[in-house]
Each structure stands twice: as structure tokens, then as C-alpha cells.
Amino acid sequence: MSSIDGLTGAHRRDAGTVELERELARAQRSGQSLVLAFVDVVGLKARNDAFGHQAGDRLLRAVVEAMRSNLRSYDLIVRFGGDEFVCGLVDLDLDEAAHRFSLVSADVVEVESAAI
């Protein structure tokens, strides 16, 4: 079984959880910070119901692409559930993490506005 989600390219839950645990242990050993961010894609069911699952799939891919664009290449992105993601950001403070996720949100809104 692949450790990567075929739709989004994020880590699958089981493999991603192992990676997150590894990063947590590393952060504890080294004294580095580890920010865990939970991302819930609001409105996915309504999008699927209104426009079909292909539209919902495009939204999920857009969310992961926005995270990849605004997080660092080594930050973990784990698809935790159907429309839920957990991200692990090592050695980053909460203010910087919040800033990066505000950029993610803005990118998703921009993509969604262009799609309408």
C-alpha cells in the first residue's frame, strides 16, 4: 500500500501518523518546536452534492497545492480523513505558522473565486 494519497499527493493517514510521531520525537530530543495544524476543508460535502465529486476532488487538490506552496518542502502534510489534514511544521513559531496558513487560505479563496 502506498504511503501517498493518490488524489492529493499528501501522506496517507497511517504513514503520515508514523512520520508525525517521528517528528515529535525528534523535536522533543532536540528541543525544537513542532506546530501541528489541523485543516478542515469546509463545504466539501456541499460542493460534492452541488457540482459532483470531481469538483470536490479539485478543491482537495487545490488545498494541498496551496499548502505545498506556502509551507516548506519538508513540512508534513497528512490527509487524516476525507476532508481533514494534519500538518507538522518543525522549528516554527505559532505566529509564523499562522501567517503561512493565512496565505494558504488566501490561495484557496483565490482558486475558488477563479473557478466560479
C-alpha positions in Angstrom: 0.0 0.0 0.0 1.3 3.4 -1.0 2.1 5.9 1.8 0.9 8.7 -0.5 -2.7 9.6 -1.1 -3.3 9.2 -4.8 -5.8 12.1 -5.1 -4.0 14.8 -3.2 -0.3 13.7 -3.0 -0.4 14.2 0.8 0.7 11.4 3.1 -2.0 8.9 3.8 -3.2 8.7 7.4 -1.3 5.6 8.6 2.1 6.5 7.1 1.7 10.2 7.9 0.9 9.4 11.6 4.2 7.5 11.7 6.0 10.5 10.2 4.4 12.9 12.6 5.3 10.7 15.6 8.9 10.6 14.3 9.0 14.4 14.0 7.5 14.8 17.5 10.2 12.5 19.0 12.9 14.5 17.1 11.5 17.8 18.3 11.5 16.5 21.9 15.1 15.3 21.7 16.4 18.4 20.1 14.3 21.0 21.9 12.8 22.3 18.7 9.3 23.4 18.4 6.7 21.4 16.5 3.5 23.1 15.4 0.6 20.7 14.5 -2.1 22.3 12.4 -5.5 20.7 11.7 -7.0 21.8 8.4 -10.7 21.0 7.7 -11.9 21.7 4.2 -15.2 23.4 4.9 -18.0 22.9 2.4 -16.6 19.8 0.7 -19.9 17.8 1.0 -22.0 20.7 -0.3 -19.6 21.1 -3.2 -19.8 17.4 -4.0 -23.6 17.5 -3.7 -24.0 20.6 -5.9 -21.3 20.0 -8.5 -20.2 16.4 -8.3 -17.2 14.6 -6.8 -14.9 15.8 -9.5 -15.4 19.4 -8.2 -14.8 18.2 -4.6 -11.6 16.4 -5.8 -10.4 19.6 -7.4 -11.0 21.5 -4.2 -9.0 19.0 -2.2 -6.1 19.1 -4.7 -6.2 22.9 -4.6 -6.0 22.9 -0.8 -2.9 20.6 -0.8 -1.3 22.6 -3.6 -1.8 25.8 -1.5 -0.3 24.2 1.5 2.7 23.0 -0.6 3.2 26.5 -2.0 3.1 28.2 1.4 4.7 25.7 3.7 8.3 24.5 3.5 9.2 21.5 1.4 9.9 19.3 4.4 6.8 20.2 6.3 4.5 17.2 6.6 1.0 17.2 5.1 -1.1 14.3 6.1 -4.6 13.5 4.7 -6.2 12.5 8.0 -9.7 12.0 6.8 -11.9 12.7 3.8 -11.6 16.5 4.1 -9.2 16.8 7.0 -5.5 17.3 7.0 -2.9 17.5 9.7 0.4 19.4 9.1 3.6 19.1 11.1 5.9 22.2 11.0 9.2 21.7 12.8 11.1 24.6 14.3 8.5 27.2 13.5 6.7 29.5 16.0 3.0 29.9 16.2 2.9 33.4 14.6 4.8 32.2 11.5 2.6 29.1 11.2 -0.5 31.3 11.5 0.9 33.6 8.8 1.7 30.7 6.5 -1.8 29.3 6.9 -3.4 32.7 6.3 -1.6 32.5 2.9 -2.9 29.0 2.3 -6.4 30.3 3.0 -6.0 33.2 0.7 -4.7 31.0 -2.1 -7.6 28.6 -1.8 -10.1 31.5 -1.9 -8.4 32.8 -5.0 -8.5 29.5 -6.7 -12.2 29.0 -5.7 -13.1 32.5 -7.0 -11.5 31.8 -10.3 -13.4 28.5 -10.6 -16.8 30.2 -10.2 
